[in-house]
């Protein structure tokens, strides 16, 4: 037979468990800086790659269709 003391997720028990959790670790400024540098480098590579010709062609075709639809 389960008693109130055996039931998980009682409000009081949950609060106690939250208070007993260890604080989460935080990244130091040096680690954050290094991650930021690496993300910027990756992003710069993507931006400098440009738009593939196929995508440019599809965008051009969409613009033409839009222009035809608004003029007709």
PyMOL CGO cylinders between C-alpha atoms (Angstrom):
from pymol import cmd
from pymol.cgo import CYLINDER

trace = [
    CYLINDER, 0.00, 0.00, 0.00, 1.35, 3.43, -1.00, 0.3, 1, 1, 1, 1, 1, 1,
    CYLINDER, 1.35, 3.43, -1.00, 1.28, 6.21, 1.58, 0.3, 1, 1, 1, 1, 1, 1,
    CYLINDER, 1.28, 6.21, 1.58, 1.55, 9.92, 0.98, 0.3, 1, 1, 1, 1, 1, 1,
    CYLINDER, 1.55, 9.92, 0.98, 5.23, 9.71, 1.89, 0.3, 1, 1, 1, 1, 1, 1,
    CYLINDER, 5.23, 9.71, 1.89, 5.84, 7.18, -0.90, 0.3, 1, 1, 1, 1, 1, 1,
    CYLINDER, 5.84, 7.18, -0.90, 4.17, 9.24, -3.62, 0.3, 1, 1, 1, 1, 1, 1,
    CYLINDER, 4.17, 9.24, -3.62, 6.58, 11.00, -5.95, 0.3, 1, 1, 1, 1, 1, 1,
    CYLINDER, 6.58, 11.00, -5.95, 5.97, 14.51, -7.20, 0.3, 1, 1, 1, 1, 1, 1,
    CYLINDER, 5.97, 14.51, -7.20, 4.35, 15.91, -4.11, 0.3, 1, 1, 1, 1, 1, 1,
    CYLINDER, 4.35, 15.91, -4.11, 4.73, 19.71, -4.22, 0.3, 1, 1, 1, 1, 1, 1,
    CYLINDER, 4.73, 19.71, -4.22, 6.81, 19.81, -1.05, 0.3, 1, 1, 1, 1, 1, 1,
    CYLINDER, 6.81, 19.81, -1.05, 9.03, 16.97, -2.21, 0.3, 1, 1, 1, 1, 1, 1,
    CYLINDER, 9.03, 16.97, -2.21, 9.60, 18.56, -5.61, 0.3, 1, 1, 1, 1, 1, 1,
    CYLINDER, 9.60, 18.56, -5.61, 10.66, 21.84, -4.04, 0.3, 1, 1, 1, 1, 1, 1,
    CYLINDER, 10.66, 21.84, -4.04, 13.07, 19.99, -1.75, 0.3, 1, 1, 1, 1, 1, 1,
    CYLINDER, 13.07, 19.99, -1.75, 14.55, 18.14, -4.73, 0.3, 1, 1, 1, 1, 1, 1,
    CYLINDER, 14.55, 18.14, -4.73, 14.98, 21.41, -6.64, 0.3, 1, 1, 1, 1, 1, 1,
    CYLINDER, 14.98, 21.41, -6.64, 16.78, 22.97, -3.70, 0.3, 1, 1, 1, 1, 1, 1,
    CYLINDER, 16.78, 22.97, -3.70, 19.11, 19.96, -3.41, 0.3, 1, 1, 1, 1, 1, 1,
    CYLINDER, 19.11, 19.96, -3.41, 20.22, 19.99, -7.05, 0.3, 1, 1, 1, 1, 1, 1,
    CYLINDER, 20.22, 19.99, -7.05, 23.76, 21.02, -7.72, 0.3, 1, 1, 1, 1, 1, 1,
    CYLINDER, 23.76, 21.02, -7.72, 24.13, 24.37, -9.46, 0.3, 1, 1, 1, 1, 1, 1,
    CYLINDER, 24.13, 24.37, -9.46, 24.72, 24.09, -13.18, 0.3, 1, 1, 1, 1, 1, 1,
    CYLINDER, 24.72, 24.09, -13.18, 28.20, 24.79, -14.43, 0.3, 1, 1, 1, 1, 1, 1,
    CYLINDER, 28.20, 24.79, -14.43, 28.84, 27.98, -16.32, 0.3, 1, 1, 1, 1, 1, 1,
    CYLINDER, 28.84, 27.98, -16.32, 31.27, 28.51, -19.16, 0.3, 1, 1, 1, 1, 1, 1,
    CYLINDER, 31.27, 28.51, -19.16, 34.13, 30.84, -18.46, 0.3, 1, 1, 1, 1, 1, 1,
    CYLINDER, 34.13, 30.84, -18.46, 34.64, 33.96, -20.56, 0.3, 1, 1, 1, 1, 1, 1,
    CYLINDER, 34.64, 33.96, -20.56, 37.60, 32.39, -22.34, 0.3, 1, 1, 1, 1, 1, 1,
    CYLINDER, 37.60, 32.39, -22.34, 35.52, 29.39, -23.42, 0.3, 1, 1, 1, 1, 1, 1,
    CYLINDER, 35.52, 29.39, -23.42, 32.63, 31.62, -24.51, 0.3, 1, 1, 1, 1, 1, 1,
    CYLINDER, 32.63, 31.62, -24.51, 35.06, 33.73, -26.51, 0.3, 1, 1, 1, 1, 1, 1,
    CYLINDER, 35.06, 33.73, -26.51, 36.55, 30.70, -28.25, 0.3, 1, 1, 1, 1, 1, 1,
    CYLINDER, 36.55, 30.70, -28.25, 33.07, 29.35, -29.13, 0.3, 1, 1, 1, 1, 1, 1,
    CYLINDER, 33.07, 29.35, -29.13, 32.13, 32.78, -30.50, 0.3, 1, 1, 1, 1, 1, 1,
    CYLINDER, 32.13, 32.78, -30.50, 35.24, 32.90, -32.66, 0.3, 1, 1, 1, 1, 1, 1,
    CYLINDER, 35.24, 32.90, -32.66, 34.55, 29.46, -34.08, 0.3, 1, 1, 1, 1, 1, 1,
    CYLINDER, 34.55, 29.46, -34.08, 30.89, 30.26, -34.78, 0.3, 1, 1, 1, 1, 1, 1,
    CYLINDER, 30.89, 30.26, -34.78, 31.87, 33.49, -36.55, 0.3, 1, 1, 1, 1, 1, 1,
    CYLINDER, 31.87, 33.49, -36.55, 34.41, 31.62, -38.67, 0.3, 1, 1, 1, 1, 1, 1,
    CYLINDER, 34.41, 31.62, -38.67, 31.82, 29.01, -39.67, 0.3, 1, 1, 1, 1, 1, 1,
    CYLINDER, 31.82, 29.01, -39.67, 29.22, 31.67, -40.41, 0.3, 1, 1, 1, 1, 1, 1,
    CYLINDER, 29.22, 31.67, -40.41, 31.69, 33.68, -42.50, 0.3, 1, 1, 1, 1, 1, 1,
    CYLINDER, 31.69, 33.68, -42.50, 32.38, 30.57, -44.60, 0.3, 1, 1, 1, 1, 1, 1,
    CYLINDER, 32.38, 30.57, -44.60, 28.66, 30.12, -45.26, 0.3, 1, 1, 1, 1, 1, 1,
    CYLINDER, 28.66, 30.12, -45.26, 28.15, 33.78, -46.17, 0.3, 1, 1, 1, 1, 1, 1,
    CYLINDER, 28.15, 33.78, -46.17, 31.15, 33.88, -48.46, 0.3, 1, 1, 1, 1, 1, 1,
    CYLINDER, 31.15, 33.88, -48.46, 29.96, 30.75, -50.31, 0.3, 1, 1, 1, 1, 1, 1,
    CYLINDER, 29.96, 30.75, -50.31, 27.16, 32.79, -51.87, 0.3, 1, 1, 1, 1, 1, 1,
    CYLINDER, 27.16, 32.79, -51.87, 23.92, 31.57, -53.38, 0.3, 1, 1, 1, 1, 1, 1,
    CYLINDER, 23.92, 31.57, -53.38, 24.13, 28.59, -55.74, 0.3, 1, 1, 1, 1, 1, 1,
    CYLINDER, 24.13, 28.59, -55.74, 23.22, 29.36, -59.36, 0.3, 1, 1, 1, 1, 1, 1,
    CYLINDER, 23.22, 29.36, -59.36, 20.22, 27.01, -59.20, 0.3, 1, 1, 1, 1, 1, 1,
    CYLINDER, 20.22, 27.01, -59.20, 18.72, 28.96, -56.30, 0.3, 1, 1, 1, 1, 1, 1,
    CYLINDER, 18.72, 28.96, -56.30, 19.30, 32.26, -58.08, 0.3, 1, 1, 1, 1, 1, 1,
    CYLINDER, 19.30, 32.26, -58.08, 17.51, 30.90, -61.14, 0.3, 1, 1, 1, 1, 1, 1,
    CYLINDER, 17.51, 30.90, -61.14, 14.55, 29.71, -59.05, 0.3, 1, 1, 1, 1, 1, 1,
    CYLINDER, 14.55, 29.71, -59.05, 14.30, 33.11, -57.37, 0.3, 1, 1, 1, 1, 1, 1,
    CYLINDER, 14.30, 33.11, -57.37, 14.37, 34.83, -60.76, 0.3, 1, 1, 1, 1, 1, 1,
    CYLINDER, 14.37, 34.83, -60.76, 11.57, 32.60, -62.01, 0.3, 1, 1, 1, 1, 1, 1,
    CYLINDER, 11.57, 32.60, -62.01, 9.47, 33.31, -58.93, 0.3, 1, 1, 1, 1, 1, 1,
    CYLINDER, 9.47, 33.31, -58.93, 9.95, 37.05, -59.40, 0.3, 1, 1, 1, 1, 1, 1,
    CYLINDER, 9.95, 37.05, -59.40, 8.83, 36.74, -63.04, 0.3, 1, 1, 1, 1, 1, 1,
    CYLINDER, 8.83, 36.74, -63.04, 5.70, 34.84, -62.02, 0.3, 1, 1, 1, 1, 1, 1,
    CYLINDER, 5.70, 34.84, -62.02, 4.91, 37.42, -59.38, 0.3, 1, 1, 1, 1, 1, 1,
    CYLINDER, 4.91, 37.42, -59.38, 5.33, 40.26, -61.88, 0.3, 1, 1, 1, 1, 1, 1,
    CYLINDER, 5.33, 40.26, -61.88, 3.08, 38.50, -64.41, 0.3, 1, 1, 1, 1, 1, 1,
    CYLINDER, 3.08, 38.50, -64.41, 0.43, 37.96, -61.75, 0.3, 1, 1, 1, 1, 1, 1,
    CYLINDER, 0.43, 37.96, -61.75, 0.33, 41.58, -60.66, 0.3, 1, 1, 1, 1, 1, 1,
    CYLINDER, 0.33, 41.58, -60.66, 0.24, 42.94, -64.25, 0.3, 1, 1, 1, 1, 1, 1,
    CYLINDER, 0.24, 42.94, -64.25, -2.48, 40.66, -65.55, 0.3, 1, 1, 1, 1, 1, 1,
]
cmd.load_cgo(trace, "trace")
